[in-house]
Amino acid sequence: MVQDMGVKFEWVGSGCALSSPNPELRLSNVPQGTAFLKVTMTDLDVPTFNHGGGTVAYDGSGVVPAGALKAYSGPCPPSGSHTYEFRVVALDAQKEFILGKGTAAKRYP
């Protein structure tokens, strides 16, 4: 059974942030046995734009640090504000089994 995880984050700055590092992600209810976290970000207003993310080793802290996602492109709505969603998937040591999932979405800017 896949466990539900809590995900929280706060935007830093304003304006186009394409080249900015990912914000810190705070996780709760991370399943035992989690070795890696796969993170993606989607613009819910333009879901075809790839904002990337990355897979990072999980150290048990419940935090994905700012700047940890090397394939991440920050928010840059062409006009107004858009809603962006982070999806976090907890994986086992072999990256074969999904142990948990969580999402969080916020408008930017």
Secondary structure, DSSP 8 states (H G I E B T S, - for coil): --EE-EEEE---S-S--TTS----EEEES--TT--EEEEEEEETTSTTSEEEEEEEE--SSSEE-TT--TEE-----SSS-EEEEEEEEEE-TTS-SEEEEEEEEEEE-
